[in-house]
Amino acid sequence: MTTQQSDAFVFFGATGDLAFKQVFPALNALVNRDGIEIPIIGMARAGWNLDKLRARARESLEHAGKFCPGEFEKLSAQLRYVDGDYADRATFDAIRKQLGSAQRPAHYLAIPPALFATVVEQLGNTGGTSGSRVIVEKPFGHDRASAHELNKILLARFDEDHIFRIDHYLASGL
C-alpha cells in the first residue's frame, strides 16, 4: 500500500493551550526544517481572525524560544483561520472552502475529548472524511465504554489506517 502525504493540515482548538505550547512550535519546525508547503488551517470558536491567530503563533514561538523572523514569515504565509461552532455545519463548509483543492487533509483534534465525536460527525456530514486522516489526542474517552463508543464513531467515518490516536506527552520529547 502506498500512502500519500497529507496536502493540508486542519487543527481544531487553534486558540487553546495545546496549540500554544506544542502545535505552533511543531508546525514551525515542519515548515522550516522539513519544508512542508500546505495550507495550515486553524479552527476555533474564539471570535478571532487570521491576524489574531498569527499573533498567537508568534507569541507561542517567542515563548518557546523558537522565534526567527524569516522562519515565522514562512509559517505565517501558510496559516488560515476559520472561526465558528464545532456543531455548526457552516463552520465545516468554511473549512472545506479554505482547503481549496486539497484532497488528503489531516485533521488534528487539539480539543477537549467531549468534542471529538461532534467534530468527526460534522466532518463526515460535510464530506470532510473522504481521503483524509484524523489525529485524536489522549485522553481517548473518560472510561472504557466511552472509548469504545468514540472508536465506533471514528470507524464509521474513517478507515482504521487513517485514524491516529496519540499522546502528545510522549511525542513532546521528539
trRosetta pair geometry for C-beta under 8 A, 3 or more apart (Angstrom, degrees):
i j d omega theta_ij theta_ji phi_ij phi_ji
1 161 7.9 -9 130 160 160 169
3 161 8.0 -126 -99 153 120 121
4 7 8.0 -14 141 -36 110 98
4 104 5.7 -145 99 -66 112 174
5 104 7.2 124 105 102 38 137
6 9 6.4 86 123 -73 135 73
6 38 7.1 80 116 -170 81 173
6 104 5.1 -142 -126 123 49 92
6 105 5.9 57 -166 -152 105 23
6 106 4.0 -33 -116 -27 165 99
6 132 7.6 57 -126 -143 102 67
6 133 6.2 -87 -82 25 120 119
7 38 5.6 -175 180 -128 41 123
7 102 4.6 -175 101 -137 101 85
7 103 6.2 39 40 41 136 66
7 104 5.0 87 10 54 92 88
7 105 6.8 -69 66 -73 66 54
8 38 5.1 -159 -95 167 40 112
8 39 4.5 -6 -129 62 100 95
8 40 7.6 -173 -166 -77 65 34
8 41 6.8 18 173 -1 110 109
8 99 5.2 148 94 -137 177 85
8 100 7.9 159 -80 43 140 86
8 102 3.6 0 -18 -136 127 163
8 104 7.6 147 24 79 77 51
8 105 3.9 -36 74 -104 100 94
8 106 7.3 -172 90 24 53 64
9 27 7.4 -178 101 -116 154 110
9 38 6.1 99 -5 100 87 123
9 39 7.3 -169 35 97 61 57
9 40 4.9 -5 67 -117 105 71
9 41 7.0 175 91 27 52 68
9 105 6.8 177 -79 -160 20 83
9 106 5.2 -11 -114 61 70 98
9 108 6.8 11 -173 -5 91 115
10 41 4.6 -17 -110 70 74 107
10 43 6.3 19 -177 -8 96 118
10 95 6.0 50 -131 -162 142 122
10 99 7.4 -41 -60 -80 119 104
10 105 5.5 37 -7 168 105 132
10 106 7.2 -176 29 88 68 49
10 107 4.9 -15 70 -111 108 68
10 108 6.9 177 88 24 52 71
11 14 5.6 113 96 -81 95 83
11 19 6.5 133 132 -105 133 110
11 23 5.8 128 -172 -164 163 147
11 40 7.5 1 3 -176 104 83
11 41 7.4 165 22 86 60 56
11 42 5.7 -21 66 -112 91 62
11 43 7.0 -180 88 26 42 78
11 107 7.9 158 -89 -163 35 45
11 108 4.3 -18 -109 68 81 110
11 110 5.6 17 -178 10 102 117
12 43 5.0 -29 -107 73 62 108
12 44 7.4 134 -167 -78 52 57
12 86 7.2 73 -160 -108 129 108
12 107 7.0 28 -15 -178 106 89
12 108 6.9 -169 22 89 71 55
12 109 5.2 -6 54 -122 118 55
12 110 6.3 171 79 41 59 66
12 111 4.9 -39 120 -30 106 123
12 115 7.6 -150 142 121 136 129
12 119 5.7 -27 -86 -125 173 152
13 16 4.3 -31 176 12 93 133
13 18 6.3 22 129 55 133 113
13 19 5.9 -178 119 -34 81 114
13 43 7.7 22 0 81 34 71
13 44 6.2 75 -132 -96 16 95
13 109 7.1 77 -1 -178 120 45
13 110 3.8 -138 73 93 128 78
13 111 4.0 -165 -55 -71 120 70
14 19 5.2 116 -153 -117 34 165
14 23 7.8 -115 -125 98 57 151
14 42 2.9 95 -123 -172 155 105
14 43 5.8 126 -10 42 116 29
14 44 4.6 -119 47 -30 84 109
14 53 6.1 -6 145 -130 129 116
14 56 7.9 112 148 88 84 144
14 81 7.0 -158 101 -126 162 88
14 110 7.6 100 -68 65 37 123
15 19 6.7 44 10 52 7 144
15 42 7.6 107 -41 163 64 124
15 44 4.1 130 5 169 104 176
15 46 4.2 29 6 -32 171 156
15 48 6.0 167 -81 -16 130 145
15 53 7.5 -92 -79 -104 81 80
15 56 6.6 -92 -125 -131 66 173
16 19 5.2 102 61 11 70 101
16 20 7.0 -129 110 -5 39 94
16 44 7.1 178 -25 -113 83 128
16 110 6.1 -173 62 130 127 102
16 111 7.2 160 -15 -100 157 53
17 20 5.5 -56 -146 37 32 113
17 21 6.0 14 164 -7 69 112
18 21 6.3 -62 -137 46 26 99
18 22 5.8 -38 -176 39 64 108
18 23 6.2 63 130 -22 76 108
18 110 4.4 -156 93 -169 129 109
18 137 7.1 -46 -147 -95 162 168
18 168 6.8 124 -150 31 112 173
19 22 7.5 -86 -122 59 12 66
19 23 4.2 -43 -131 43 54 131
19 24 6.1 68 164 -29 71 90
19 42 7.2 79 -146 -134 149 117
19 56 7.7 32 117 137 117 125
19 60 7.4 -84 131 -94 70 154
19 110 5.4 122 -57 116 82 154
20 23 7.7 32 1 39 21 90
20 24 6.6 1 -131 9 26 124
20 56 6.7 -85 -97 175 91 100
20 59 7.5 -32 -142 99 101 99
20 60 4.8 -151 -155 -102 58 109
20 63 7.4 15 169 52 95 151
21 25 7.8 -43 152 8 33 118
21 60 7.4 -122 -59 -146 20 102
21 64 7.7 130 -154 -76 45 110
22 25 6.4 -72 -151 45 28 103
22 26 6.0 23 162 -18 69 115
22 168 5.8 92 129 -179 171 132
22 172 6.2 -80 -117 -104 125 99
23 26 5.8 -63 -147 40 28 110
23 27 6.1 27 158 -19 67 108
23 108 7.3 149 -123 119 123 146
23 110 5.8 -53 -55 -70 141 163
24 27 5.7 -54 -141 38 30 110
24 28 6.3 36 157 -23 64 105
24 56 7.6 -149 -71 124 149 80
24 57 4.7 -179 -136 -137 128 73
24 60 3.8 76 67 101 150 150
24 61 6.1 -111 137 -50 115 79
24 64 7.8 -179 90 -2 100 140
24 75 8.0 82 -164 171 78 148
25 28 5.6 -52 -147 33 32 115
25 29 6.6 32 155 -18 64 103
25 60 6.5 -131 -40 143 78 104
25 61 6.3 145 -89 -103 71 67
25 64 4.7 -83 -81 119 132 176
25 66 5.3 103 -129 35 98 160
26 29 5.8 -55 -153 35 33 110
26 30 6.4 33 151 -19 66 106
27 30 5.5 -53 -146 37 35 113
27 31 6.2 30 157 -16 67 106
27 40 6.0 95 -156 -147 134 152
27 57 7.8 -64 73 -140 130 119
27 75 6.2 103 124 -141 99 117
28 31 6.0 -58 -147 39 28 107
28 32 6.0 -5 166 9 65 117
28 57 7.8 149 -62 179 106 104
28 61 5.8 101 -62 -100 161 121
28 66 6.0 126 94 135 151 127
28 71 6.2 65 -171 148 101 114
28 72 7.2 -22 -125 -95 117 59
28 75 5.1 -37 -106 -73 70 149
29 32 6.4 -72 -132 53 23 90
29 33 4.8 -9 -175 13 69 124
29 34 7.0 54 138 -3 69 98
29 66 7.8 -58 -57 -166 88 143
30 33 6.9 -38 -89 51 14 89
30 34 4.9 -36 -152 44 50 123
30 36 4.9 -9 152 17 96 127
31 34 7.4 23 -16 56 9 79
31 35 7.4 38 -176 -119 33 13
31 36 5.7 -76 -95 59 49 83
31 37 7.6 91 -138 -80 79 51
31 40 7.8 -62 -68 -34 121 145
31 71 7.5 128 95 -173 106 81
31 74 5.2 163 149 122 120 110
31 75 4.8 158 51 -87 162 75
31 78 6.3 -161 -113 21 132 147
32 35 7.8 24 -163 -70 10 45
32 68 7.8 112 -142 60 165 125
32 71 4.3 5 -96 -142 152 105
32 74 5.9 129 -80 69 85 142
32 75 7.1 -47 -36 -48 101 97
37 78 6.9 -144 -148 -95 51 128
38 78 6.8 62 75 -160 40 126
38 102 7.3 82 -165 -104 103 125
39 78 6.4 -174 -126 -174 29 79
39 80 5.6 1 -169 -3 102 129
39 98 6.5 166 171 151 144 84
39 99 6.4 -179 74 -126 148 42
39 100 6.6 144 -34 19 150 112
39 102 6.3 -104 35 -43 119 138
40 75 7.6 -33 41 -165 155 72
40 78 4.7 61 11 128 104 102
40 79 5.3 -42 80 -97 102 51
40 80 6.8 158 79 19 47 77
41 79 7.9 130 -95 -164 30 49
41 80 4.4 -26 -104 73 75 107
41 81 7.2 168 -158 -85 63 21
41 82 6.2 22 179 -3 109 105
41 95 6.2 123 141 -143 150 82
41 98 4.9 113 -111 122 135 137
41 99 6.9 -65 -23 -71 150 68
42 53 5.1 166 61 -148 146 140
42 79 6.6 -1 -4 -159 108 97
42 80 7.1 176 23 83 67 52
42 81 5.1 -17 67 -109 94 74
42 82 7.5 -178 91 29 48 65
43 81 7.5 154 -85 -161 41 53
43 82 4.6 -13 -107 68 88 98
43 83 7.7 177 -151 -86 58 24
43 84 7.0 -37 -163 41 99 93
43 91 7.1 98 -161 174 124 109
43 95 6.1 -16 -80 -90 138 116
44 48 6.5 35 70 26 116 121
44 83 6.6 -24 75 -119 65 65
45 83 6.7 107 -119 -171 36 70
45 84 6.1 -61 -96 97 82 26
45 85 5.5 62 -109 -95 132 47
45 86 6.7 -84 -35 -23 128 80
46 83 6.6 -102 51 -130 62 104
47 83 6.3 93 -100 -165 15 143
48 52 4.1 -131 -155 82 99 134
48 53 5.8 109 142 -51 135 81
48 56 7.8 -27 -140 -15 153 135
48 81 6.4 -90 108 178 104 145
48 83 5.7 176 56 -87 63 121
49 52 5.4 97 50 11 63 101
49 53 7.3 -120 105 -4 34 92
49 81 6.3 128 177 85 32 143
49 83 7.1 -53 -83 -26 46 132
50 53 5.5 -55 -148 36 35 112
50 54 6.3 36 155 -19 68 104
50 79 6.7 143 -157 119 94 102
50 80 6.8 -51 -109 -152 115 36
50 81 4.4 -173 -87 19 64 119
51 54 5.7 -54 -148 36 32 111
51 55 6.4 33 152 -20 64 105
52 55 5.6 -51 -148 35 34 114
52 56 6.4 36 151 -20 65 104
52 81 7.9 103 61 -132 83 173
53 56 5.6 -54 -149 36 33 112
53 57 6.4 36 151 -21 66 103
53 79 6.1 -172 116 166 120 133
53 81 4.5 -180 -11 -82 151 134
54 57 5.6 -50 -147 34 34 113
54 58 6.4 36 153 -20 64 103
54 76 5.1 58 -138 -136 114 101
54 79 5.9 160 -83 75 84 152
55 58 5.7 -52 -150 35 32 112
55 59 6.3 34 151 -19 65 106
56 59 5.6 -52 -146 38 32 113
56 60 6.3 39 151 -25 64 105
57 60 5.5 -52 -150 33 31 116
57 61 6.5 26 154 -15 65 105
57 72 7.5 148 121 -149 105 97
57 75 6.6 -158 158 127 141 126
57 76 6.9 172 83 -89 141 77
57 79 6.6 -124 -25 -82 159 154
58 61 5.9 -58 -150 38 31 107
58 62 6.3 31 152 -18 66 107
58 67 6.6 60 -164 -120 67 123
58 72 5.9 58 -106 -156 84 141
58 76 7.7 18 -61 -79 97 118
59 62 5.7 -54 -146 38 31 112
59 63 6.2 34 154 -22 65 108
60 63 5.7 -56 -149 35 27 113
60 64 6.3 15 156 -9 64 111
61 64 5.8 -60 -143 45 31 105
61 66 4.7 -97 -159 81 80 88
61 67 4.1 115 122 -77 104 77
61 72 6.2 -164 60 -93 164 110
62 65 7.7 34 179 -72 30 28
62 67 4.4 7 -78 -27 60 143
64 67 7.9 127 61 -31 80 76
67 71 7.9 -178 -167 68 36 110
67 72 6.1 10 -152 -54 76 129
68 71 4.1 58 74 19 106 114
68 72 6.4 174 75 -16 50 87
69 72 5.8 -59 -142 37 26 110
69 73 6.5 34 157 -27 62 103
70 73 5.7 -48 -153 25 31 116
70 74 7.2 31 151 -17 61 99
71 74 5.9 -52 -160 30 38 111
71 75 6.7 31 149 -12 68 105
72 75 5.6 -56 -149 41 38 110
72 76 5.7 42 154 -24 71 111
73 76 5.7 -54 -139 38 26 115
73 77 6.4 32 158 -26 61 105
74 77 6.0 -55 -153 28 27 112
74 78 7.1 13 154 -10 59 108
75 78 6.2 -72 -161 39 34 104
75 79 6.7 41 149 -37 70 104
76 79 5.7 -46 -150 14 36 118
80 98 4.7 151 144 -166 150 124
82 91 6.4 118 149 -165 119 75
82 94 4.7 145 -140 116 121 115
82 95 5.2 -97 4 -76 170 71
82 98 5.9 -121 -53 -15 113 148
84 88 5.6 -121 171 66 109 124
84 90 6.6 -155 -143 96 139 85
84 91 3.0 176 115 -105 146 106
84 94 6.3 151 -34 39 145 140
85 88 3.9 79 68 -5 103 115
85 91 5.7 -150 55 -39 50 139
86 91 6.9 -83 -93 81 21 162
86 111 7.4 114 -95 -156 147 163
86 115 5.4 -24 157 -160 169 118
86 118 5.1 71 135 118 111 126
86 119 5.6 -59 -162 -74 108 83
86 122 6.9 -163 172 1 61 153
87 118 5.5 -58 -84 -167 77 126
87 122 7.0 -156 -131 -67 28 131
88 91 4.6 94 80 -9 94 104
88 92 7.7 179 99 -1 57 83
88 122 7.9 36 65 -128 29 141
89 92 5.7 -62 -158 41 44 107
89 93 6.2 48 146 -23 74 103
89 122 6.5 -162 -98 -146 55 97
89 125 6.4 -88 -110 113 105 127
89 126 6.1 156 -155 -71 85 113
90 93 5.4 -49 -145 35 36 115
90 94 6.4 41 153 -22 65 101
91 94 5.7 -56 -155 34 30 112
91 95 6.7 33 146 -20 64 102
91 122 7.4 2 73 171 104 149
92 95 5.3 -40 -146 31 40 116
92 96 6.5 47 151 -21 63 99
92 122 4.8 -171 -49 155 146 106
92 123 6.5 -157 -138 -87 132 44
92 125 7.3 95 79 74 160 94
92 126 4.1 174 125 6 125 161
92 128 6.0 -104 -172 -29 112 143
93 96 5.6 -49 -151 33 34 115
93 97 6.6 38 148 -21 63 102
93 126 6.1 -137 -67 -142 61 134
94 97 5.5 -49 -151 33 35 115
94 98 6.6 34 151 -17 65 104
95 98 5.7 -57 -151 38 34 110
95 99 6.5 40 149 -27 65 103
95 126 8.0 97 59 107 106 151
95 128 6.9 26 97 -109 124 140
96 99 5.6 -50 -152 27 33 117
96 126 6.1 -136 -41 150 133 120
96 127 7.3 56 -108 73 140 98
96 128 6.4 -118 -78 -84 98 98
97 100 7.7 32 165 -64 38 48
99 102 4.2 -100 179 47 92 115
99 105 5.8 -74 -127 -55 126 139
102 105 5.2 66 139 -60 131 94
103 131 5.1 -36 157 124 79 157
104 131 4.9 -92 -92 153 67 101
104 132 6.1 163 -158 -97 39 51
104 133 7.4 34 177 -9 79 91
105 128 7.6 -43 58 -168 128 87
105 132 4.8 -11 64 -123 72 114
105 133 7.5 -139 108 35 45 70
106 132 6.9 176 -85 -169 26 84
106 133 4.6 -16 -116 67 73 107
106 134 7.7 166 -164 -86 58 21
106 135 6.3 29 175 -14 102 112
107 119 7.5 177 162 150 131 119
107 123 6.3 -39 -74 -103 173 151
107 128 7.3 74 -63 151 142 115
107 132 6.1 50 -13 156 102 129
107 133 6.9 -175 24 91 70 52
107 134 4.8 -20 68 -109 103 70
107 135 6.9 -178 89 22 50 72
108 135 4.5 -12 -112 62 69 117
109 115 7.5 -174 -165 96 113 95
109 116 5.6 70 168 -111 160 80
109 119 6.0 159 -111 74 115 154
109 134 6.9 25 -20 -174 110 94
109 135 6.6 -171 17 87 74 60
109 136 5.0 -1 50 -111 126 63
109 137 6.3 -136 91 5 81 88
110 137 6.3 75 -109 -26 49 140
111 115 4.5 -65 135 70 129 132
111 116 7.1 171 80 -66 105 59
111 119 6.9 126 45 -31 150 145
112 115 5.4 89 68 5 77 102
113 116 5.4 -20 -159 -15 52 118
113 136 7.9 73 -117 -177 79 109
113 137 7.7 -120 -74 79 83 84
113 139 5.5 -58 -46 82 149 81
113 140 6.8 179 -127 -119 128 21
113 141 6.4 -157 171 -62 139 18
113 142 7.0 157 94 -50 142 79
113 150 7.6 -47 -175 -97 100 156
115 118 5.2 -60 -159 43 60 116
115 119 5.8 55 147 -21 87 105
116 119 6.2 -67 -153 39 26 105
116 120 6.1 19 158 -14 67 112
116 136 5.7 44 -130 -131 129 123
116 150 5.9 31 97 -145 135 121
116 153 7.7 124 121 89 94 137
116 154 8.0 -30 157 -66 114 102
117 120 5.8 -58 -141 41 30 109
117 121 6.0 28 160 -18 66 110
117 149 7.8 -22 -84 131 137 97
117 150 6.1 -113 -66 -117 97 77
117 153 4.8 -33 -126 163 90 174
118 121 6.0 -59 -147 39 24 108
118 122 6.3 21 156 -16 63 109
119 122 5.8 -57 -146 39 30 109
119 123 6.3 34 154 -22 65 104
120 123 5.7 -50 -148 33 31 114
120 124 6.5 30 152 -16 62 106
120 129 7.7 54 -165 -84 70 125
120 134 6.5 37 -106 -132 98 163
120 153 5.6 107 91 140 140 107
120 154 5.9 -83 -144 -94 158 60
120 157 5.4 168 171 43 96 155
120 158 7.6 -83 -150 -13 111 110
121 124 5.6 -56 -151 38 33 112
121 125 6.2 33 152 -21 67 108
121 153 6.7 -58 -58 -166 90 115
121 157 7.3 -141 -92 -60 38 144
122 125 5.5 -53 -141 37 33 113
122 126 6.3 11 164 -2 66 112
122 128 7.5 11 119 32 67 136
123 126 6.5 -74 -147 48 24 95
123 128 3.7 -99 -159 82 74 117
123 129 5.1 98 131 -55 104 86
123 132 7.5 -109 180 75 129 145
123 134 7.5 159 68 -85 169 122
123 157 6.6 92 87 174 102 144
124 127 8.0 47 -173 -63 27 18
124 128 7.1 -77 -47 53 22 80
124 129 5.0 3 -91 -9 65 134
124 156 7.3 2 -105 112 162 91
124 157 4.0 -100 -76 -120 123 118
127 130 5.9 -26 -174 7 74 117
128 132 6.4 -20 160 15 63 155
129 132 5.6 -116 -149 50 32 107
129 134 7.6 -24 -124 -40 90 116
129 157 4.5 -128 -110 170 167 94
129 158 5.6 -121 -164 -74 116 75
132 158 7.6 -79 86 -110 76 106
132 162 6.9 102 104 -178 42 131
133 158 7.4 85 -137 -148 37 133
133 162 4.6 -136 -110 -167 67 81
133 163 7.5 -169 -161 -71 72 25
133 164 6.6 32 170 -5 113 107
134 154 6.7 -144 78 -142 142 102
134 157 7.9 49 -19 101 147 113
134 158 5.4 -116 14 -60 116 161
134 162 6.7 64 16 136 73 85
134 163 5.7 -9 65 -115 94 65
134 164 7.1 -171 95 30 47 74
135 164 4.4 -18 -110 72 75 111
135 166 6.2 -3 -171 7 97 120
136 140 6.3 87 122 -106 123 94
136 150 7.9 152 -176 159 166 127
136 154 7.3 -83 -21 -94 143 138
136 163 7.4 -8 7 -168 107 88
136 164 7.2 164 23 86 62 57
136 165 5.4 -18 68 -111 96 66
136 166 7.3 156 79 25 44 71
137 166 6.3 -38 -109 74 50 82
137 167 7.5 95 -162 -112 65 32
137 168 5.9 -14 -134 -21 108 108
138 165 7.3 80 -64 171 76 86
138 166 6.8 -107 -16 106 88 40
138 167 4.2 7 4 -101 139 77
138 168 7.3 -150 37 8 91 70
138 169 7.8 -65 61 14 128 98
139 142 6.8 68 127 -92 136 50
140 147 5.2 66 118 -127 91 98
140 150 6.3 -161 177 85 79 146
140 151 7.8 53 165 -59 120 89
140 165 5.7 6 -80 -152 144 123
141 144 7.6 87 112 -119 142 5
141 145 7.7 -170 178 80 140 44
141 146 3.5 161 -160 106 107 91
141 147 3.4 -136 32 -66 146 60
141 148 7.6 37 -74 11 168 46
141 149 7.1 123 -109 49 128 87
141 150 5.0 -151 -64 5 100 131
142 146 5.1 25 38 52 72 154
143 146 5.3 86 49 16 69 101
143 147 7.0 -129 98 -8 32 93
144 147 5.7 -59 -148 36 29 113
144 148 6.4 29 155 -19 65 105
145 148 5.8 -54 -151 35 31 110
145 149 6.4 30 151 -18 64 106
146 149 5.4 -50 -145 37 36 114
146 150 6.3 38 155 -19 66 104
147 150 5.8 -53 -146 38 30 110
147 151 6.3 34 152 -22 63 107
148 151 5.6 -54 -148 35 31 115
148 152 6.6 37 151 -23 63 101
149 152 5.6 -50 -153 30 33 114
149 153 6.7 32 150 -17 64 103
150 153 5.6 -52 -152 35 36 113
150 154 6.4 37 151 -18 67 105
151 154 5.6 -52 -147 37 33 112
151 155 6.1 26 157 -14 66 110
152 155 6.0 -61 -143 43 27 106
152 156 6.3 33 155 -27 63 106
153 156 5.8 -53 -150 28 29 114
153 157 7.0 2 158 1 61 111
154 157 6.4 -82 -159 47 29 95
154 158 5.6 -40 175 41 74 110
154 163 5.3 78 164 -116 128 140
155 158 6.8 -74 -107 65 27 68
155 160 6.6 9 -114 -72 96 77
155 163 7.4 -53 -76 -31 63 153
158 162 4.6 -129 -176 88 105 109
158 163 5.0 127 106 -60 133 94
159 162 4.7 79 61 10 82 107
159 163 7.5 -154 93 -13 42 89
160 163 5.8 -61 -151 29 37 111
166 170 7.5 -134 -176 55 80 109
166 171 6.1 8 179 -25 123 134
167 170 4.5 67 86 5 103 108
167 171 7.1 158 87 -6 55 89
168 171 5.4 -62 -143 47 43 108
168 172 5.9 61 155 -47 73 96
169 172 5.8 -36 -144 8 30 118
170 173 7.3 -65 178 23 35 102
171 174 5.4 -39 -168 6 59 122
